[in-house]
Amino acid sequence: MSEGLLEYFMSRQDALVGEINELVAIETPSHYLEGSLRIVKLLASKFREVADSVEIERADGAGSHIIARAGIDLDTSPTLILGHTDTVHPLGTIDRNPIRIEDSRLFGPGVFDMKGNIPLVLEALRYLSAVKIERPITVLLSCDEETGSATGRDLVEREAARSARCLVLEPSAAGAVKTSRKGTGVFCLEATGIPAHAGLEPERGANAVAELARQVDPIHAIADRDAGTTVNVTTFSGGTTTNVIPAFAACEIDVRFSNAAEGDRVEAELAALSAKDPRVKLELKGRINRPPLEETDDVMALYERARAAALDLGFELGHTQVGGASDGNFVAALGIPVLDGLGITGDGAHTLDEYIEIEDIPRRAALLTKLLIEE
């Protein structure tokens, strides 16, 4: 069955490339409503073409989320498949990184992260429909994953609670799936001081920029690289003009951590920062916005099934931990087994050199289909 499955998807490679191009051609920066509505309208049509029994739900958010359900009459918990339609690329990026094929690589904005992977699930559903295999499957494609899933998180957690397992079509890491992802936090530390004339009476002022600068080293000291925890000041701004003691300054802080306890520790230590100059007020804003996807026994059992399926298809499937987060992190926090990074091999995520390897498309489509068949 595996050999025939791979041959089938190899015969469908050109059709898959064409469908990928259709999606990449619709630019969908996060929070760009027009693009989000266009791509969801196209995807809704494609899901309905798969089978009459596919149920479509759309939900408004920072655009439009789309949920497609197959096998809804079956009395078993579904497999949840996650992806997203938004990209980090601003409008017009397609003119700078046009859709093209070079050296067996397909280029285009968002093709690797992660529009190239959406046709994989469409093609898997087409195959299951053609061979009359029914499986309960829920596909959720969110529209604001790249900006933290502020409107998509509730949908992800709702569907995860109904599901037996979760497969995430985020890009692979050099061909490997992701069995562990760090949790993330985004914070902003603000300092409010007292303005004064910088030349005439600077002593009457309380310098917010100077105070915040003194906080940078203590912030960085919260990191624990041995535990996989990073804490970094990433932006810094303050002041109004050259002859005024600055009364306000702010810095953004990026936090990554491998387990929930570390996330709690970092958040508590950031909240406990105190000003060296008592006249300056410090205020911490932000929060932990994604829990970690931890490498549990259930996650590894799901990986081993995928590795065995890949071997049947003739290729090795490794696994790894990455620092970036995905919507799969929300699912993992609910105790649902998650296998992330099932997307097509490529590189250049979030850059103008983004591409996928065309020869890997049939393998990934066959792997996803095999996992759905052998639930």
C-alpha positions as CSV (number, residue, x, y, z in Angstrom):
1,M,0.0,0.0,0.0
2,S,2.8,2.4,0.9
3,E,4.6,2.0,-2.5
4,G,1.3,2.6,-4.3
5,L,0.5,5.6,-2.1
6,L,3.7,7.3,-2.9
7,E,3.4,6.6,-6.6
8,Y,-0.1,8.0,-6.6
9,F,1.0,11.3,-5.0
10,M,4.0,11.5,-7.4
11,S,1.5,11.4,-10.2
12,R,-0.3,14.3,-8.5
13,Q,2.8,16.4,-8.0
14,D,2.1,18.9,-10.8
15,A,-1.5,19.4,-9.6
16,L,-0.2,20.0,-6.1
17,V,2.3,22.6,-7.3
18,G,-0.5,24.3,-9.2
19,E,-2.7,24.4,-6.1
20,I,0.2,25.7,-4.0
21,N,0.7,28.5,-6.5
22,E,-3.0,29.5,-6.2
23,L,-2.7,30.0,-2.5
24,V,0.7,31.8,-2.6
25,A,-0.7,34.2,-5.2
26,I,-3.2,35.5,-2.7
27,E,-1.2,37.7,-0.3
28,T,-2.4,37.3,3.3
29,P,-0.4,39.3,5.8
30,S,-1.8,38.9,9.3
31,H,-4.8,41.2,9.9
32,Y,-5.2,41.9,6.2
33,L,-9.0,41.3,6.0
34,E,-9.4,41.3,2.2
35,G,-6.7,38.7,1.6
36,S,-7.9,36.5,4.4
37,L,-11.5,36.5,3.0
38,R,-10.2,35.7,-0.5
39,I,-8.2,32.8,0.5
40,V,-10.8,31.4,2.8
41,K,-13.5,31.6,0.1
42,L,-11.1,29.7,-2.2
43,L,-10.4,27.1,0.4
44,A,-14.0,26.6,1.4
45,S,-14.7,25.8,-2.3
46,K,-11.9,23.3,-2.5
47,F,-12.9,21.5,0.7
48,R,-16.5,21.2,-0.5
49,E,-15.2,19.7,-3.8
50,V,-13.4,17.0,-1.8
51,A,-16.7,15.4,-0.7
52,D,-20.3,16.5,-0.2
53,S,-20.2,15.4,3.4
54,V,-17.4,17.9,4.4
55,E,-18.8,20.5,6.8
56,I,-17.4,24.0,6.7
57,E,-17.4,26.6,9.5
58,R,-16.0,30.1,9.3
59,A,-15.2,32.3,12.2
60,D,-14.3,35.9,12.3
61,G,-11.1,37.0,13.9
62,A,-8.2,39.1,12.6
63,G,-9.5,38.0,9.3
64,S,-11.4,34.7,8.8
65,H,-10.6,31.3,10.3
66,I,-11.8,28.2,8.5
67,I,-12.7,24.8,9.9
68,A,-13.5,21.8,7.7
69,R,-14.8,18.6,9.2
70,A,-14.9,15.2,7.4
71,G,-16.4,11.9,8.8
72,I,-18.6,13.9,11.1
73,D,-21.1,11.0,11.4
74,L,-18.4,8.6,12.8
75,D,-18.6,7.9,16.5
76,T,-15.0,8.4,17.3
77,S,-12.8,11.5,18.3
78,P,-11.3,13.1,15.2
79,T,-7.7,13.8,14.3
80,L,-7.2,17.6,14.4
81,I,-5.0,19.0,11.6
82,L,-3.7,22.5,12.2
83,G,-2.3,25.2,9.9
84,H,-2.7,28.9,9.2
85,T,-3.4,31.1,6.2
86,D,-1.6,34.2,7.3
87,T,2.0,35.1,6.6
88,V,4.5,37.6,8.0
89,H,5.1,39.2,4.6
90,P,3.7,42.7,3.9
91,L,1.6,43.4,0.8
92,G,3.7,43.6,-2.4
93,T,6.3,41.0,-1.2
94,I,5.2,38.8,-4.1
95,D,6.8,41.3,-6.5
96,R,10.1,40.9,-4.7
97,N,9.9,37.1,-4.3
98,P,7.7,36.1,-7.2
99,I,6.3,32.6,-7.6
100,R,8.8,30.6,-9.6
101,I,10.7,27.3,-9.9
102,E,14.5,27.3,-9.7
103,D,16.6,24.1,-9.3
104,S,13.6,22.0,-8.3
105,R,12.6,24.6,-5.7
106,L,9.3,26.4,-5.5
107,F,9.7,30.0,-4.3
108,G,7.2,32.5,-3.1
109,P,6.1,34.5,0.0
110,G,4.7,32.1,2.6
111,V,5.2,29.0,0.5
112,F,7.3,27.3,3.2
113,D,5.5,28.9,6.2
114,M,3.1,27.5,5.5
115,K,0.8,27.8,2.4
116,G,2.6,25.0,0.6
117,N,1.3,22.6,3.2
118,I,-2.4,23.4,3.0
119,P,-2.8,21.4,-0.3
120,L,-1.4,18.4,1.4
121,V,-4.5,18.0,3.5
122,L,-6.8,18.7,0.6
123,E,-5.0,16.0,-1.4
124,A,-5.2,13.6,1.5
125,L,-8.9,14.1,1.8
126,R,-9.3,13.7,-2.0
127,Y,-7.5,10.4,-1.8
128,L,-9.6,9.1,1.2
129,S,-12.8,10.1,-0.7
130,A,-11.6,8.3,-3.9
131,V,-10.8,5.0,-2.1
132,K,-13.9,5.4,0.1
133,I,-12.1,5.4,3.4
134,E,-13.9,7.4,6.1
135,R,-12.0,8.9,9.0
136,P,-13.1,11.7,11.4
137,I,-10.9,14.6,10.6
138,T,-11.0,18.3,11.6
139,V,-8.9,20.8,9.7
140,L,-8.5,24.2,11.4
141,L,-6.7,26.9,9.4
142,S,-6.3,30.1,11.5
143,C,-5.7,33.6,10.2
144,D,-3.5,35.1,13.0
145,E,-1.0,32.4,14.0
146,E,1.9,34.6,13.0
147,T,0.9,37.3,15.4
148,G,0.2,35.1,18.4
149,S,-3.3,33.7,17.7
150,A,-5.1,36.3,19.7
151,T,-8.4,35.4,17.9
152,G,-7.5,31.9,16.9
153,R,-6.5,30.4,20.3
154,D,-10.0,29.8,21.5
155,L,-10.9,27.9,18.4
156,V,-7.8,25.8,18.6
157,E,-8.4,24.9,22.2
158,R,-12.1,24.2,21.5
159,E,-11.3,21.8,18.6
160,A,-8.4,20.2,20.5
161,A,-10.6,19.3,23.4
162,R,-12.8,17.2,21.0
163,S,-9.8,15.5,19.4
164,A,-7.8,12.4,19.9
165,R,-4.5,13.7,18.5
166,C,-3.2,16.6,16.6
167,L,-1.0,16.9,13.4
168,V,0.5,20.3,12.6
169,L,1.4,21.2,9.1
170,E,4.0,23.8,10.0
171,P,7.2,23.6,8.0
172,S,9.6,20.7,8.8
173,A,13.0,21.5,10.3
174,A,15.4,20.3,7.6
175,G,13.1,17.4,7.0
176,A,12.6,16.6,10.7
177,V,9.3,16.8,12.6
178,K,9.1,18.8,15.8
179,T,8.4,16.9,19.0
180,S,9.1,19.8,21.2
181,R,8.7,23.5,20.9
182,K,9.5,26.2,23.4
183,G,6.8,28.3,25.0
184,T,7.0,32.0,24.3
185,G,6.3,35.2,26.2
186,V,6.2,38.8,24.9
187,F,6.6,41.6,27.5
188,C,7.1,45.3,27.6
189,L,8.8,47.1,30.5
190,E,8.0,50.8,30.8
191,A,9.8,53.4,32.8
192,T,8.2,56.7,33.8
193,G,10.4,59.4,35.2
194,I,10.4,63.1,35.6
195,P,11.2,65.6,32.8
196,A,13.5,68.5,33.3
197,H,15.7,70.9,31.2
198,A,18.8,68.9,30.4
199,G,21.1,72.0,30.6
200,L,19.6,74.2,33.2
201,E,18.4,71.8,36.0
202,P,19.0,68.2,35.0
203,E,19.1,67.3,38.8
204,R,15.3,68.0,39.0
205,G,14.6,65.2,36.5
206,A,14.4,61.4,36.9
207,N,15.9,59.9,33.7
208,A,13.7,57.1,32.5
209,V,16.1,56.0,29.7
210,A,19.0,55.7,32.2
211,E,16.8,53.7,34.6
212,L,15.6,51.3,31.9
213,A,19.2,50.9,30.7
214,R,20.2,49.8,34.2
215,Q,17.5,47.1,34.0
216,V,18.8,45.4,30.8
217,D,21.5,43.4,32.5
218,P,19.2,42.1,35.3
219,I,16.6,41.2,32.6
220,H,19.2,39.2,30.7
221,A,20.4,37.5,33.9
222,I,17.0,35.9,34.3
223,A,17.8,33.6,31.4
224,D,19.0,30.0,32.1
225,R,20.5,28.5,29.0
226,D,21.1,25.2,30.7
227,A,17.3,24.9,31.2
228,G,16.7,26.1,27.6
229,T,15.4,29.5,28.7
230,T,16.3,32.7,26.9
231,V,15.3,36.2,27.9
232,N,16.3,39.1,25.5
233,V,15.6,42.8,25.3
234,T,14.8,43.2,21.6
235,T,13.7,46.9,21.2
236,F,14.5,50.0,23.3
237,S,13.0,53.5,22.9
238,G,12.7,56.6,25.0
239,G,13.1,60.3,25.3
240,T,11.4,63.3,23.4
241,T,14.2,65.7,22.4
242,T,17.9,66.3,23.0
243,N,17.5,69.0,25.7
244,V,15.0,67.3,27.9
245,I,15.7,64.7,30.6
246,P,13.6,61.7,29.3
247,A,10.4,61.1,31.3
248,F,9.5,57.8,29.5
249,A,11.3,54.8,28.1
250,A,10.2,51.3,27.1
251,C,11.8,48.1,26.0
252,E,10.3,44.8,24.6
253,I,11.4,41.5,26.0
254,D,11.3,38.2,24.2
255,V,11.1,35.1,26.4
256,R,11.5,31.4,25.3
257,F,11.3,28.4,27.7
258,S,11.1,24.6,27.5
259,N,8.7,23.8,30.4
260,A,5.9,25.5,32.2
261,A,7.8,25.9,35.4
262,E,10.4,28.0,33.7
263,G,7.8,30.2,32.2
264,D,6.3,30.8,35.6
265,R,9.7,31.6,37.0
266,V,10.6,34.1,34.3
267,E,7.3,35.9,34.5
268,A,7.6,36.2,38.3
269,E,11.2,37.5,38.1
270,L,10.3,40.1,35.5
271,A,7.4,41.3,37.6
272,A,9.8,41.7,40.6
273,L,12.2,44.1,38.9
274,S,12.5,47.3,40.8
275,A,13.9,50.7,39.9
276,K,17.3,51.8,41.2
277,D,16.1,55.4,41.2
278,P,13.0,55.5,43.5
279,R,11.6,58.5,41.5
280,V,11.1,56.3,38.4
281,K,8.1,54.0,38.2
282,L,8.5,50.6,36.4
283,E,5.5,48.9,34.8
284,L,5.6,45.4,33.2
285,K,3.1,44.7,30.5
286,G,2.5,41.5,28.4
287,R,2.3,37.9,29.3
288,I,3.3,34.3,28.4
289,N,1.4,33.9,25.2
290,R,2.1,30.3,24.3
291,P,2.8,27.3,26.6
292,P,5.6,24.9,25.7
293,L,5.0,21.8,23.6
294,E,6.9,19.3,25.8
295,E,8.3,16.0,24.5
296,T,6.0,13.6,26.4
297,D,5.6,9.8,26.1
298,D,2.4,10.3,24.1
299,V,4.1,12.8,21.7
300,M,7.0,10.3,21.2
301,A,4.6,7.5,20.6
302,L,2.9,9.5,17.9
303,Y,6.3,10.3,16.4
304,E,7.3,6.7,16.3
305,R,4.2,5.9,14.3
306,A,5.1,8.6,11.9
307,R,8.7,7.4,11.7
308,A,7.5,3.9,10.9
309,A,5.1,5.2,8.2
310,A,7.9,7.2,6.7
311,L,10.2,4.2,6.6
312,D,7.4,2.3,4.8
313,L,7.4,5.1,2.2
314,G,11.1,4.9,1.8
315,F,12.5,7.8,3.8
316,E,13.9,8.6,7.2
317,L,11.9,11.0,9.5
318,G,13.9,12.6,12.3
319,H,12.7,14.7,15.1
320,T,13.9,17.8,16.9
321,Q,13.2,20.6,19.3
322,V,12.8,24.2,18.1
323,G,12.6,27.6,19.7
324,G,9.7,28.9,17.8
325,A,6.1,28.2,18.8
326,S,2.9,27.3,16.9
327,D,-0.7,26.7,17.6
328,G,0.3,23.1,18.4
329,N,1.6,24.5,21.7
330,F,-2.0,25.3,22.8
331,V,-3.1,21.8,22.0
332,A,-0.2,20.2,23.9
333,A,-1.0,22.2,27.0
334,L,-4.4,20.4,27.1
335,G,-2.7,17.0,27.2
336,I,-3.5,16.1,23.6
337,P,-0.6,14.3,21.7
338,V,0.8,16.6,19.1
339,L,3.2,16.0,16.1
340,D,4.4,19.3,14.6
341,G,6.4,20.1,11.6
342,L,4.8,17.7,9.1
343,G,5.2,20.2,6.3
344,I,7.3,20.1,3.2
345,T,11.1,20.5,3.4
346,G,12.4,23.9,2.5
347,D,14.0,27.0,4.0
348,G,13.9,30.7,4.3
349,A,10.9,31.1,6.5
350,H,10.0,34.8,6.9
351,T,12.6,35.9,4.3
352,L,12.6,36.8,0.6
353,D,14.4,33.5,-0.1
354,E,11.5,31.3,1.1
355,Y,11.1,28.0,-0.8
356,I,10.0,24.4,-0.7
357,E,11.6,21.3,-2.2
358,I,9.3,20.1,-5.0
359,E,10.5,16.5,-4.8
360,D,9.4,16.4,-1.1
361,I,5.8,17.3,-1.9
362,P,4.6,13.7,-2.8
363,R,6.4,12.2,0.3
364,R,4.7,14.6,2.7
365,A,1.3,14.1,1.1
366,A,1.7,10.3,1.3
367,L,2.9,10.5,4.9
368,L,0.0,12.6,6.1
369,T,-2.4,10.3,4.2
370,K,-0.9,7.2,5.7
371,L,-1.1,8.7,9.2
372,L,-4.8,9.4,8.7
373,I,-5.5,5.9,7.3
374,E,-3.7,4.2,10.1
375,E,-5.2,6.2,13.0
